[in-house]
Amino acid sequence: MSGDPGVTAGDIARLAGVGRATVSNWRRRHGDFPRPVGGTATSPLFSLSDIEGWLHRNGKPFEVSVADRLWQRLRASGDDFQLADLVGWAGLHLLELRGDPVKLPWPGIEPDDSGLPGLLADLAAEHGHAAAFGLLVERYVQAHSRRLVVTRPDVARLMTRLACREGDVVLDPACGLGTLLLATPGARLALGQDGNAAAARITAIRLLMAGTPAEVVPGDSLRGDGFPGEVADAVVCNPPFGDRAWGHEDLAGDPRWEHGLPPRGEPELAWVQHCLAHVRPGGRAAVLMPSAVASRRPGRRVRGNLLRAGALRAVVTLAPGGPDLWLLRRPEPGERSPAGVLLLDADGDFARAELEWDRYPDGEFCVPVIDLLDDEVDVSPSRHRPRLHRRRRCRRGSRASTGSRTAPTPARSRSRTSPRSRPRRWRTRSRPPTRRARTSASPSPGTRPRCGWRPSWPASRACRPTWRHVSFRAPRCPSTSSCTTRCATRCAADSGTP
Ligand SMILES: C[S@@+](CC[C@H](N)C(=O)[O-])C[C@H]1O[C@@H](n2cnc3c(N)ncnc32)[C@H](O)[C@@H]1O
């Protein structure tokens, strides 16, 4: 090995602190720019020392840090598919340098660059062993950003905050590079498994470096569970999405499918049940899911059983288009199932998600389980938004306008005295107005219902009217707003007014 690794145009841009376009311009405009020494026409490789020399000659600031020099040489000492093993090799070497007895198996690869151990020692002296390995893992993730799925750090923090407590035994059965296990605060023991042995090794090294007691197993969690019969206080998992070869036939009679055999096309429901099978009674699980799993028809039986058993406690859509975070709990023996499930479209507001989870089983985003146990068992938060009390309040007003003799009282005082008459706050299906109602609804004062409630909407909240009680006998509804039209439509539909 020459010790002079090849660098790509992207590497040069990063090392020189410029954009990719600048490197392309240098190549085009400067006849003395170094010629490629390898690679392909679309992804040429340049000699790092040639590039260093050219940049210095042309007065461009360029300092290759120890981390970058080490990274480039590590990368050059094997092909790209071996990069995870090379990073694992470097991690084990750093553990040895730190004086930790290495109990992990070494990868079946030995880089042929004799300068690497010296560079690793320099890097560890500069940053510390754990940070040095962190830098290499970071470079690896950057280099393989298209191939690797790494859980976003803020999502990992949210998941572990919602599911884990200090001193827990925590399991991640698809641990990847260990982001979730590392985000767990003060775990007593971290258990991990991943189908990719090189990734599992990196997780084990990161946890050892962080001083977290850990057991990490390589292998397929569904077909070859690495922790059979073991239960954890909490399970966190970002499983692979849409893996149709998950083992539907082979695992047909598996005892983990307590809530029903996951259909072939619903691998994520197999992962949810695998996670639940490893949670102790009273323990929690936080699992990332594609949004479609909340509503796909073939999964309705398993979803229904999870709800009936009181295992599924919350579905939180983290961002538009997903993913969803499913929060689950294994009920204690004899524990009563909760009456509601939190269905929240957090729209990127993770603080809101935490707040609503703290309020669970109260709060306006809690939907009665009974309302969800229909033909579809659709637990998508977007299908179950709070109704802002509009319909029920309008209905009350319309009842009076059609001759009811019971004078309605404002909803707030009534709900306190009579819980049974509390307005149903959830709509399970959005119902378009009937044709009859559509034709009967008119914004003209003559046909406007006397609903007893008037909308008050500051201009900035035009689409989210709030309602406050004004006076039942002298209702005042603005005649021009489209919201009034909608209100009139609903009142007419509810009261059956022609
Ligand atoms: C979305 S990634 C997890 C990322 C991880 N949380 C992180 O941040 O690094 C899914 C992981 O599941 C692993 N995987 C896929 N199928 C698996 C299986 N059957 N058993 C165990 N792990 C599996 C993949 O290797 C991948 O590392």
The ligand as a Gaussian input file, in Angstrom:
#p B3LYP/6-31G(d) Opt

LIG

0 1
 C      -33.610000       1.419000       9.531000
 S      -32.212000       0.515000       9.867000
 C      -31.986000       0.748000      11.583000
 C      -31.147000       1.901000      11.825000
 C      -30.659000       2.026000      13.235000
 N      -31.719000       2.317000      14.156000
 C      -29.615000       3.122000      13.239000
 O      -29.951000       4.254000      13.483000
 O      -28.493000       2.816000      12.874000
 C      -32.816000      -1.115000       9.796000
 C      -31.769000      -2.122000      10.193000
 O      -32.390000      -3.387000      10.218000
 C      -31.449000      -4.345000       9.820000
 N      -32.208000      -5.537000       9.418000
 C      -32.903000      -5.747000       8.273000
 N      -33.508000      -6.949000       8.316000
 C      -33.189000      -7.495000       9.517000
 C      -33.510000      -8.718000      10.142000
 N      -34.304000      -9.603000       9.555000
 N      -33.010000      -8.936000      11.375000
 C      -32.231000      -8.029000      11.986000
 N      -31.902000      -6.869000      11.433000
 C      -32.362000      -6.598000      10.223000
 C      -30.670000      -3.672000       8.711000
 O      -29.400000      -4.247000       8.580000
 C      -30.612000      -2.238000       9.236000
 O      -29.422000      -2.030000       9.935000

